[in-house]
Amino acid sequence: STPALSLDGRFMFGGSDQNRSFWKIDLADGAEIARVPLTQYCWAGAPLVLPDDHILIAEGMSFAAPNPETEGKLYAMRPDAVGSEGTLASIALRAGHLNGGAATLSFRESGTSRRVYATANGYGTASAALIALDFDPQTPTEDPPRPTIREAWRVVIGGSALSYATCVTTRDGAVFVNGPADHVLYAFRDADAAGRNLWSLALSQISRVAGWQVANQRGPQAPIIGPIGELYWNAPDGYLYQIEGWHTGDVNGDEAVDASDVTLLETLVADRAAFELQFPEVPIDAVADVDGNNVIDGLDVAALQALITP
């Protein structure tokens, strides 16, 4: 469905529905370089290509007899030039179809571990989910051994539906995703060990279509982020919506995150009560908790300084 290119532009990676395989194609002549069999199909699989050439792709589940213990997995692999290296690791997330879900990637500040976000539509379960995972192909030797792919946290994003949501993330650790059944746009903050809900916006509240109802509606399931942080939502009611808000770290509300915000944040950390009296309009907990740990302190100042540093 949604292919990805290698970083050098030589190869294309993609999933297949009919033969339940992952492909590596040479773009020079269209030759098949690698084919790795998966357990189930990849109807809308969107592979991720990491800087070290590892590939992650998610799969679906059987419609006739879904088995969440062995299907709906996230795979990590690194096929070499001749396709001799297959699956490195996989994890069953027990959350329904993952097709297209592993479409967002963020890197940690240090080490070899990557944080990956997968969305699952909850097929065969009660609800859909946004799942954060850590992938480390160079996991240190531990006793007992630590998995190469491991779940960090998950949050519910409405009921289950046969629709394939994807998510996007920002440098400051916010994750945006659509609920596949409730058509709500969710914003979460990745607080490392948990996903904290920042806000949610239901399509039924903003739809331009008179009388639009959530029931039995399917359609586009992926928000995108614009150049200055605005969100674009290609909604199933037939409209494209632009969503704007107060950006993380924009303490003075001028729609720019810069050195002046660092200065104000230092003032806020020093005396919150005085700051609230002077700036009552600022949603402090929404914009000043830059590191997402539910505490506004000097660590947020440092995180904001790092965020605005080129």
MARMIVO-239975 format. One record per residue (C-alpha): y, z, x; chain; residue in three letters. Coordinates in steps of 0.2 Angstrom, whole numbers, always signed. Each point is the difference from the previous one (the first is absolute). Example, Ala and Ser with C-alpha at 12.3 -4.5 7.8 and 13.67 -1.06 7.14 Angstrom:
# MARMIVO-239975
+-------+-------+-------+------+------+
| north |    up |  east | kelo | gudo |
+-------+-------+-------+------+------+
|   -22 |   +39 |   +62 |    A |  Ala |
|   +17 |    -3 |    +6 |    A |  Ser |
+-------+-------+-------+------+------+
# end
This chain:
# MARMIVO-239975
+-------+-------+-------+------+------+
| north |    up |  east | kelo | gudo |
+-------+-------+-------+------+------+
|    +0 |    +0 |    +0 |    A |  Ser |
|   +14 |    +6 |   +11 |    A |  Thr |
|    -3 |    -5 |   +18 |    A |  Pro |
|    +7 |    +8 |   +15 |    A |  Ala |
|    +4 |    -8 |   +17 |    A |  Leu |
|    -4 |    +7 |   +17 |    A |  Ser |
|   +15 |    +5 |   +10 |    A |  Leu |
|    -1 |   -15 |   +12 |    A |  Asp |
|    -1 |   -12 |   -15 |    A |  Gly |
|   -17 |    -7 |    +5 |    A |  Arg |
|   -11 |    +7 |   -13 |    A |  Phe |
|    +0 |    +3 |   -19 |    A |  Met |
|   -10 |   +15 |    -8 |    A |  Phe |
|    -5 |    +1 |   -18 |    A |  Gly |
|   -12 |    +6 |   -13 |    A |  Gly |
|   -12 |   -10 |   -11 |    A |  Ser |
|    -5 |    +3 |   -18 |    A |  Asp |
|   -15 |   -12 |    -1 |    A |  Gln |
|    -9 |    +4 |   +16 |    A |  Asn |
|    +6 |   +18 |    +2 |    A |  Arg |
|    +5 |    -3 |   +18 |    A |  Ser |
|   +15 |    +3 |   +12 |    A |  Phe |
|    +5 |   -15 |    +9 |    A |  Trp |
|    +9 |    -5 |   +16 |    A |  Lys |
|    +6 |   -18 |    +1 |    A |  Ile |
|    +7 |    -9 |   +15 |    A |  Asp |
|   +17 |    -8 |    -6 |    A |  Leu |
|    -1 |   -14 |   +13 |    A |  Ala |
|   -15 |    -9 |    -9 |    A |  Asp |
|    -5 |   +11 |   -14 |    A |  Gly |
|   -16 |    +5 |    +8 |    A |  Ala |
|    -9 |   +16 |    -5 |    A |  Glu |
|    +0 |   +13 |   +14 |    A |  Ile |
|    -7 |   +15 |    -8 |    A |  Ala |
|    -8 |    +4 |   -17 |    A |  Arg |
|    -3 |   +19 |    -3 |    A |  Val |
|   -10 |    +4 |   -16 |    A |  Pro |
|    +6 |   +13 |   -12 |    A |  Leu |
|    -9 |   +10 |   -13 |    A |  Thr |
|   +11 |    -7 |   -14 |    A |  Gln |
|   +13 |   -13 |    -3 |    A |  Tyr |
|   +18 |    -1 |    +6 |    A |  Cys |
|    +8 |    -8 |   -16 |    A |  Trp |
|   +18 |    +4 |    +6 |    A |  Ala |
|    -3 |    +7 |   +17 |    A |  Gly |
|   +15 |    +1 |   +11 |    A |  Ala |
|    -5 |    +4 |   +18 |    A |  Pro |
|   +11 |   +10 |   +12 |    A |  Leu |
|    +1 |    -6 |   +18 |    A |  Val |
|    +4 |   +14 |   +12 |    A |  Leu |
|    +9 |    -3 |   +17 |    A |  Pro |
|   -16 |    +3 |    +9 |    A |  Asp |
|    -9 |   -13 |   -10 |    A |  Asp |
|   -10 |   +11 |   -11 |    A |  His |
|    -1 |    -6 |   -18 |    A |  Ile |
|    -1 |   +11 |   -16 |    A |  Leu |
|    -6 |    -7 |   -17 |    A |  Ile |
|    -5 |    +8 |   -16 |    A |  Ala |
|   -13 |    -6 |   -12 |    A |  Glu |
|    -4 |    +1 |   -19 |    A |  Gly |
|   -15 |    +7 |   -10 |    A |  Met |
|   -14 |    -7 |   -10 |    A |  Ser |
|    +5 |    -4 |   -18 |    A |  Phe |
|   -18 |    +2 |    -6 |    A |  Ala |
|    -5 |   +16 |    +9 |    A |  Ala |
|   +15 |    +7 |    +9 |    A |  Pro |
|    -5 |   +13 |   +13 |    A |  Asn |
|   +15 |   +10 |    +7 |    A |  Pro |
|   -10 |    +8 |   +14 |    A |  Glu |
|    -4 |   -16 |    +9 |    A |  Thr |
|   +13 |   -13 |    -7 |    A |  Glu |
|   +19 |    -1 |    -1 |    A |  Gly |
|    +1 |    +3 |   +19 |    A |  Lys |
|   +13 |    -2 |   +13 |    A |  Leu |
|    -6 |    -9 |   +15 |    A |  Tyr |
|    +6 |    -1 |   +18 |    A |  Ala |
|    -6 |   -13 |   +12 |    A |  Met |
|    +5 |   -10 |   +15 |    A |  Arg |
|    -9 |   -17 |    +1 |    A |  Pro |
|    +2 |    -7 |   +17 |    A |  Asp |
|    +2 |   -19 |    +5 |    A |  Ala |
|   -17 |    -4 |    -5 |    A |  Val |
|    -2 |   +12 |   -14 |    A |  Gly |
|   -13 |   +10 |    +8 |    A |  Ser |
|    +8 |   +17 |    -4 |    A |  Glu |
|    -2 |    +5 |   -18 |    A |  Gly |
|    +4 |   +15 |   -10 |    A |  Thr |
|    +7 |   +15 |   +10 |    A |  Leu |
|    +1 |   +13 |   -14 |    A |  Ala |
|    +1 |    +1 |   -19 |    A |  Ser |
|    +3 |   +13 |   -12 |    A |  Ile |
|    -4 |    +1 |   -19 |    A |  Ala |
|   +16 |    +7 |    -9 |    A |  Leu |
|    -9 |    +3 |   -17 |    A |  Arg |
|   +15 |    -7 |    -9 |    A |  Ala |
|    -4 |   -16 |    -8 |    A |  Gly |
|    +5 |   -18 |    +6 |    A |  His |
|   +10 |    +0 |   +16 |    A |  Leu |
|    +3 |   -19 |    +0 |    A |  Asn |
|   +17 |    -3 |    +7 |    A |  Gly |
|    +4 |   +18 |    +2 |    A |  Gly |
|    +0 |    +2 |   +19 |    A |  Ala |
|   +17 |    -9 |    +1 |    A |  Ala |
|   +11 |   +13 |    +8 |    A |  Thr |
|    -1 |    +7 |   +17 |    A |  Leu |
|   +10 |   +12 |    +9 |    A |  Ser |
|    -1 |    +6 |   +18 |    A |  Phe |
|    +0 |   +18 |    +6 |    A |  Arg |
|   +13 |    +6 |   +13 |    A |  Glu |
|   -13 |    +2 |   +14 |    A |  Ser |
|   -18 |    -2 |    +4 |    A |  Gly |
|   -12 |   -14 |    -6 |    A |  Thr |
|    -2 |    +6 |   -18 |    A |  Ser |
|    +8 |   -11 |   -14 |    A |  Arg |
|    +4 |    +5 |   -18 |    A |  Arg |
|    -7 |   -12 |   -13 |    A |  Val |
|    +4 |    +0 |   -18 |    A |  Tyr |
|   -13 |    -7 |   -12 |    A |  Ala |
|    +2 |    -2 |   -19 |    A |  Thr |
|   -15 |    +0 |   -12 |    A |  Ala |
|    +0 |    -5 |   -18 |    A |  Asn |
|   -12 |   +14 |    -5 |    A |  Gly |
|   -13 |   -12 |    -7 |    A |  Tyr |
|   -15 |   +11 |    -6 |    A |  Gly |
|   +10 |   +16 |    +2 |    A |  Thr |
|   +13 |    +9 |   -10 |    A |  Ala |
|   +16 |    -5 |   +10 |    A |  Ser |
|    +8 |   -11 |   +13 |    A |  Ala |
|    +5 |    +7 |   +17 |    A |  Ala |
|   +11 |    -2 |   +15 |    A |  Leu |
|   -10 |    +5 |   +15 |    A |  Ile |
|    +6 |    +4 |   +17 |    A |  Ala |
|   -12 |    -2 |   +15 |    A |  Leu |
|    +1 |    +2 |   +19 |    A |  Asp |
|    -9 |   -14 |   +10 |    A |  Phe |
|    -3 |    +4 |   +18 |    A |  Asp |
|   -11 |   -12 |   +10 |    A |  Pro |
|    +1 |   +12 |   +15 |    A |  Gln |
|    -5 |   +16 |    -9 |    A |  Thr |
|    -2 |   +13 |   +14 |    A |  Pro |
|   -17 |    +8 |    +3 |    A |  Thr |
|    -2 |   +15 |   -11 |    A |  Glu |
|   -14 |   +11 |    -6 |    A |  Asp |
|    -3 |    -4 |   -14 |    A |  Pro |
|    +6 |   -18 |    +2 |    A |  Pro |
|   +16 |    -5 |   -10 |    A |  Arg |
|    -2 |   -16 |   -10 |    A |  Pro |
|   +10 |   -16 |    +5 |    A |  Thr |
|    +7 |    -1 |   -17 |    A |  Ile |
|    +4 |   +16 |   -10 |    A |  Arg |
|    +9 |    +4 |   -16 |    A |  Glu |
|   +16 |   +10 |    +2 |    A |  Ala |
|    +5 |    +2 |   -18 |    A |  Trp |
|    +0 |    -9 |   -17 |    A |  Arg |
|   +11 |    +0 |   -16 |    A |  Val |
|    -3 |    -6 |   -17 |    A |  Val |
|   +10 |   -15 |    -6 |    A |  Ile |
|    -5 |    -1 |   -18 |    A |  Gly |
|   -15 |    -5 |    -9 |    A |  Gly |
|   -13 |   -13 |    +6 |    A |  Ser |
|    +2 |   -19 |    -4 |    A |  Ala |
|    -7 |   -16 |    +6 |    A |  Leu |
|   +15 |    -5 |   +10 |    A |  Ser |
|    +4 |    +1 |   +18 |    A |  Tyr |
|   +15 |   +10 |    +6 |    A |  Ala |
|    +7 |    +0 |   +17 |    A |  Thr |
|   +12 |   +11 |    +9 |    A |  Cys |
|   +15 |    -1 |   +12 |    A |  Val |
|    +6 |   +13 |   +12 |    A |  Thr |
|   +17 |    +3 |    +9 |    A |  Thr |
|    +4 |    +7 |   +18 |    A |  Arg |
|    +4 |   +17 |    -7 |    A |  Asp |
|   -17 |    +2 |    -8 |    A |  Gly |
|    +3 |    -4 |   -18 |    A |  Ala |
|   -14 |   -10 |    -9 |    A |  Val |
|    +3 |   -10 |   -16 |    A |  Phe |
|   -14 |    -5 |   -11 |    A |  Val |
|    -3 |    -6 |   -18 |    A |  Asn |
|   -12 |    +8 |   -12 |    A |  Gly |
|   -12 |   -14 |    -5 |    A |  Pro |
|    -2 |    +7 |   -18 |    A |  Ala |
|   +16 |    +9 |    -4 |    A |  Asp |
|   +12 |   -12 |    +9 |    A |  His |
|   +10 |   +14 |    +7 |    A |  Val |
|    +8 |    -2 |   +17 |    A |  Leu |
|    -3 |   +15 |   +11 |    A |  Tyr |
|    +9 |    +6 |   +16 |    A |  Ala |
|   -10 |   +12 |   +11 |    A |  Phe |
|    +5 |    +9 |   +16 |    A |  Arg |
|   -14 |    +1 |   +13 |    A |  Asp |
|    +0 |   +18 |    +6 |    A |  Ala |
|   -14 |    -3 |   +12 |    A |  Asp |
|   -13 |   +11 |    -9 |    A |  Ala |
|    +6 |    -4 |   -18 |    A |  Ala |
|    +9 |   -13 |   -10 |    A |  Gly |
|   +15 |    +7 |    -9 |    A |  Arg |
|    +7 |    -9 |   -15 |    A |  Asn |
|   +18 |    -4 |    +2 |    A |  Leu |
|    +3 |    -9 |   -17 |    A |  Trp |
|    -8 |   -12 |   -12 |    A |  Ser |
|    +8 |   -14 |   -11 |    A |  Leu |
|   -10 |    -6 |   -16 |    A |  Ala |
|    +2 |   -19 |    -4 |    A |  Leu |
|    +0 |    +5 |   -18 |    A |  Ser |
|   +17 |    +9 |    +3 |    A |  Gln |
|    +9 |   -15 |    +8 |    A |  Ile |
|    -9 |   -15 |    -7 |    A |  Ser |
|   +12 |   -14 |    -6 |    A |  Arg |
|   -13 |    -5 |   -12 |    A |  Val |
|    +2 |    +8 |   -17 |    A |  Ala |
|   -15 |   +10 |    -6 |    A |  Gly |
|    -9 |    -3 |   +16 |    A |  Trp |
|   -16 |   +11 |    +0 |    A |  Gln |
|   -11 |    +6 |   +14 |    A |  Val |
|   -16 |    -3 |    -8 |    A |  Ala |
|   -11 |   -14 |    +6 |    A |  Asn |
|   +13 |    -7 |   +12 |    A |  Gln |
|    -5 |    -7 |   +17 |    A |  Arg |
|   +10 |    -9 |   +13 |    A |  Gly |
|    +9 |    +1 |   +17 |    A |  Pro |
|    -4 |   +17 |    +8 |    A |  Gln |
|   +11 |    +0 |   +16 |    A |  Ala |
|   +17 |    +6 |    +3 |    A |  Pro |
|    +9 |    -6 |   +16 |    A |  Ile |
|   +14 |    +7 |   +10 |    A |  Ile |
|   +16 |   -10 |    +3 |    A |  Gly |
|   +11 |    +0 |   +16 |    A |  Pro |
|   +11 |   +15 |    -5 |    A |  Ile |
|   -14 |   +11 |    -8 |    A |  Gly |
|    +1 |    -7 |   -18 |    A |  Glu |
|   -16 |    -2 |    -9 |    A |  Leu |
|    -5 |   -16 |    -9 |    A |  Tyr |
|   -13 |    +2 |   -14 |    A |  Trp |
|    -8 |   -16 |    -7 |    A |  Asn |
|    -5 |    +8 |   -16 |    A |  Ala |
|   -14 |    -5 |   -13 |    A |  Pro |
|   +14 |    -2 |   -14 |    A |  Asp |
|    +5 |   -16 |    +9 |    A |  Gly |
|   +16 |    +7 |    +8 |    A |  Tyr |
|    +4 |    +3 |   +18 |    A |  Leu |
|    +9 |   +17 |    +2 |    A |  Tyr |
|   +11 |    +6 |   +14 |    A |  Gln |
|    -1 |   +19 |    +2 |    A |  Ile |
|   +13 |    +9 |   +10 |    A |  Glu |
|    +2 |   +18 |    +4 |    A |  Gly |
|    +6 |   +13 |   +13 |    A |  Trp |
|    -8 |    -3 |   +16 |    A |  His |
|    -9 |   +13 |   +11 |    A |  Thr |
|   +12 |    +7 |   +12 |    A |  Gly |
|   +16 |    -7 |    -8 |    A |  Asp |
|    +8 |   +17 |    -2 |    A |  Val |
|   +17 |    -6 |    -4 |    A |  Asn |
|    -6 |   -13 |   -13 |    A |  Gly |
|    +9 |   -15 |    +8 |    A |  Asp |
|   -16 |   -11 |    +0 |    A |  Glu |
|    +0 |    +1 |   +19 |    A |  Ala |
|   -11 |   +11 |   +11 |    A |  Val |
|    +9 |    +3 |   +16 |    A |  Asp |
|    +8 |   +13 |   +12 |    A |  Ala |
|   +11 |    +7 |   -14 |    A |  Ser |
|   -15 |    +5 |   -10 |    A |  Asp |
|    -7 |    +9 |   +15 |    A |  Val |
|   +16 |   +11 |    +2 |    A |  Thr |
|    -1 |    +4 |   -19 |    A |  Leu |
|   -18 |    +5 |    +1 |    A |  Leu |
|    +4 |   +12 |   +14 |    A |  Glu |
|   +13 |    +8 |   -11 |    A |  Thr |
|   -13 |    +1 |   -14 |    A |  Leu |
|   -13 |    +8 |   +11 |    A |  Val |
|   +13 |   +13 |    +6 |    A |  Ala |
|    +6 |    +5 |   -17 |    A |  Asp |
|    -8 |    -8 |   -15 |    A |  Arg |
|   +10 |   +10 |   -13 |    A |  Ala |
|   +16 |    -5 |    +7 |    A |  Ala |
|    -5 |   -18 |    +1 |    A |  Phe |
|    -6 |    +0 |   -18 |    A |  Glu |
|   +17 |    +7 |    -5 |    A |  Leu |
|    +9 |   -14 |    +9 |    A |  Gln |
|   -12 |   -14 |    -4 |    A |  Phe |
|    -8 |    +4 |   -18 |    A |  Pro |
|    -4 |   -18 |    -3 |    A |  Glu |
|   -12 |    -2 |   +15 |    A |  Val |
|   -19 |    +2 |    -6 |    A |  Pro |
|    -4 |   +10 |   +16 |    A |  Ile |
|   -18 |    +2 |    -2 |    A |  Asp |
|    -2 |   -19 |    -3 |    A |  Ala |
|   +10 |    -6 |   +15 |    A |  Val |
|    +0 |   +14 |   +13 |    A |  Ala |
|   -18 |    +3 |    +2 |    A |  Asp |
|    -2 |   -14 |   +12 |    A |  Val |
|   -17 |    +6 |    +7 |    A |  Asp |
|    -7 |    +3 |   -17 |    A |  Gly |
|    -6 |   +18 |    +3 |    A |  Asn |
|    +9 |    +8 |   -14 |    A |  Asn |
|   +11 |    +9 |   +12 |    A |  Val |
|   +18 |    -5 |    +5 |    A |  Ile |
|    +3 |    +6 |   +18 |    A |  Asp |
|    +3 |    -6 |   +17 |    A |  Gly |
|   -15 |   -11 |    +0 |    A |  Leu |
|    +8 |   -11 |   -13 |    A |  Asp |
|   +15 |    -2 |   +11 |    A |  Val |
|   -11 |    -6 |   +14 |    A |  Ala |
|   -10 |   -11 |   -12 |    A |  Ala |
|   +16 |    -8 |    -7 |    A |  Leu |
|    +7 |    -3 |   +18 |    A |  Gln |
|   -16 |    -9 |    +5 |    A |  Ala |
|    +1 |   -10 |   -16 |    A |  Leu |
|   +17 |    -7 |    +4 |    A |  Ile |
|    -4 |    -3 |   +18 |    A |  Thr |
|    -3 |   -18 |    +4 |    A |  Pro |
+-------+-------+-------+------+------+
# end
